Amino acid sequence: MQFQPILDEIAFQIQRELAQQGPRGQVARYIPALARVDAAQFGIALRTCDGQEAVAGDGQTPFSIQSISKVFTLTLAMRHMSEQALWARIGREPSGNPFNSLVQLEFEQGTPRNPFINAGAIAVADRIVALYGAGAQRELCGFMSHLAGEPIAYDEEVAASEAATGYRNHALANFMKSFGRIDHGVQEVLDLYFHQCALRMSCLQLARAAGYLCRDGAHPLQADAPVVSERQARRINALMLTCGTYDAAGEFAFRIGLPCKSGVGGGIVAVVPDRLTLAVWSPALDETGNSLLGMKALELFTTRTGLSVF
Ligand code: GLN
C-alpha cells in the first residue's frame, strides 16, 4: 500500500476543516506553557515495519508529547525489572475515569488501576528512579534518542510550568506515598514525571520511536537490537488498547480499532501490529483530554485503509 497519498488526503481534509471552522475543542489550559500553543495545527506521520515512511501537514513540528511518554517509561521499566517487581504496585484494568482522577486510588489502597493514568505513570516513574537514581532523566532521554535515531530533548519551560501548577499530580503522588506505594521522595519522582511529559518530539519521530510496538519488540531502526520481547510488546499494545486513552478507550476501540496512546499536548500514537506505527497531532482536545482532530484523522486512516486489530 502507498501511504503518502493517503496521509496527504487526510491532512488536506483536516486542514480544510481547521481553516473553515477554526479549531474546535480546547488546548490544555491547566498547564500554562501548553495554553499558548497555536491550536490550528495538524500533523500526521507513519513508519511501516519495513521502513517505509510518510509524513504530511505539520508532521515534522515538535510538540510536547505529554502522556504518550507513559508508553516509553513503561517500556523502560519492563526492560529492566522483573514482572513481579513492576506489577506488584500497578494494576492493568481500564479506569473509566479521567486521567488525573483521584477517586479510585482510595478504594484500591493507593494502587493505580493501570500505568497510563497519571497515578500509574507516577508509580512507574518511582520504579525508574529506583533503577537509575539521580541519572533517571538522562537515562530516559538517552532511551528516547536511541529509539528515535536522533537526539531528543526535554522542553524545560513545559517541565517547569507543570511543576509549578501540577497540584493534582502532587496530590496523587502524596496519596500513593501515604499508602507506601512510592519508595522515593515525591519531589524526585515528580521531577522525572514532569520531564517525561515535557519531551519534545514530532509525529515522525514518534512514529519511528514507537516502531518496536509493531515489530514484535525489535528496535525500530536496528534489526539486531530488541527493545522488548515479543510477549512484552504484545502486552504493551493490549494496555494501550484498553487504557491508553483513559475514559475514551471504548470509543477509540469502536471508532479506530487500534492500540493508541494520547497526550494532552494533542498527540496520539497508534499501532497496527506487524504493519506500522502512526502518530497524529492537533492541540485542541475534547473533554476526555484526547485530540479531537487527531482522533478524527485516525478514524479516517483506518476507514480508508481497512487496518484494524479486530
Ligand atoms: N502532564 C500531564 C498531566 O500530568 C499529562 C496528562 C496527559 O497527557 N493526559 O496532567
Residues whose N, C-alpha, C, O or C-beta is under 5 A from the ligand:
A	BS01	LIG	Q66 S67 F99 N118 C197 S262 G263 V264 G265 G289
